[in-house]
Amino acid sequence: MARKPVVLVTGASGEMGHSLIHHLAERGTFDVLALDLRTMEPEVARRSAATRVGDILDRRLLERLMSEFEISVVFHLAALL
């Protein structure tokens, strides 16, 4: 099974992540995998190819994401503000 190419946005529910996802969706260049500790707002989820709830420190979660998706770029925005 081929992995889906995406960019990973950590901290997707935060102010910066939310804005970045909107910007990327408007450009239409990348499919976004949104990751945050909280469930995504519907508006963010609609603009993302996939969403996941979890901790960036969870090694198993990251390994699952890497096996499911071809992550070409990571925007690490978790806990920035």
C-alpha positions as CSV (number, residue, x, y, z in Angstrom):
1,M,0.0,0.0,0.0
2,A,1.4,3.4,-1.0
3,R,1.8,6.0,1.7
4,K,-0.1,9.3,1.1
5,P,2.3,12.3,0.7
6,V,1.6,15.0,3.3
7,V,3.1,17.8,5.2
8,L,2.8,17.4,9.0
9,V,1.7,20.4,11.1
10,T,2.1,19.8,14.8
11,G,0.2,22.1,17.1
12,A,-2.5,22.3,14.5
13,S,-5.2,23.6,16.8
14,G,-3.1,26.5,18.1
15,E,-3.1,30.0,16.7
16,M,-0.1,29.5,14.4
17,G,-1.1,26.0,13.3
18,H,-4.6,27.1,12.5
19,S,-3.3,30.0,10.3
20,L,-0.7,27.9,8.6
21,I,-3.3,25.2,7.7
22,H,-5.6,27.9,6.2
23,H,-2.7,29.3,4.2
24,L,-1.6,25.9,2.9
25,A,-5.2,25.0,2.0
26,E,-5.6,28.2,0.0
27,R,-2.5,27.5,-2.0
28,G,-3.5,23.9,-2.6
29,T,0.1,22.8,-3.0
30,F,0.2,20.3,-0.1
31,D,-2.1,17.9,1.7
32,V,-1.9,18.5,5.4
33,L,-1.7,16.0,8.2
34,A,-2.8,18.0,11.3
35,L,-1.6,16.8,14.7
36,D,-2.5,18.3,18.1
37,L,-3.3,17.3,21.7
38,R,-6.9,18.4,21.2
39,T,-9.5,17.5,18.7
40,M,-9.4,19.8,15.7
41,E,-12.0,22.4,15.1
42,P,-14.2,21.5,12.2
43,E,-12.8,24.3,10.0
44,V,-9.3,23.0,10.5
45,A,-10.3,19.4,9.9
46,R,-12.1,20.3,6.6
47,R,-8.9,21.9,5.3
48,S,-6.7,19.0,6.2
49,A,-6.2,15.7,4.4
50,A,-6.1,13.9,7.8
51,T,-6.1,14.8,11.5
52,R,-4.7,13.0,14.4
53,V,-5.0,13.7,18.2
54,G,-1.9,12.8,20.1
55,D,1.3,14.0,21.8
56,I,4.4,14.7,19.7
57,L,6.4,12.9,22.4
58,D,4.6,9.7,21.8
59,R,7.1,7.7,19.8
60,R,4.6,5.0,18.8
61,L,2.2,7.6,17.4
62,L,5.0,9.1,15.3
63,E,6.0,5.7,14.0
64,R,2.4,5.0,13.0
65,L,2.2,8.3,11.2
66,M,5.4,7.6,9.4
67,S,4.2,4.2,8.3
68,E,0.8,5.6,7.1
69,F,2.0,8.8,5.5
70,E,4.9,10.0,3.4
71,I,5.8,13.1,5.4
72,S,7.9,15.4,3.2
73,V,7.9,18.5,5.5
74,V,7.3,19.1,9.2
75,F,6.0,22.4,10.5
76,H,6.7,22.0,14.2
77,L,4.4,24.6,15.9
78,A,3.5,22.7,19.1
79,A,3.7,24.8,22.2
80,L,5.1,27.9,20.5
81,L,2.8,30.6,21.9
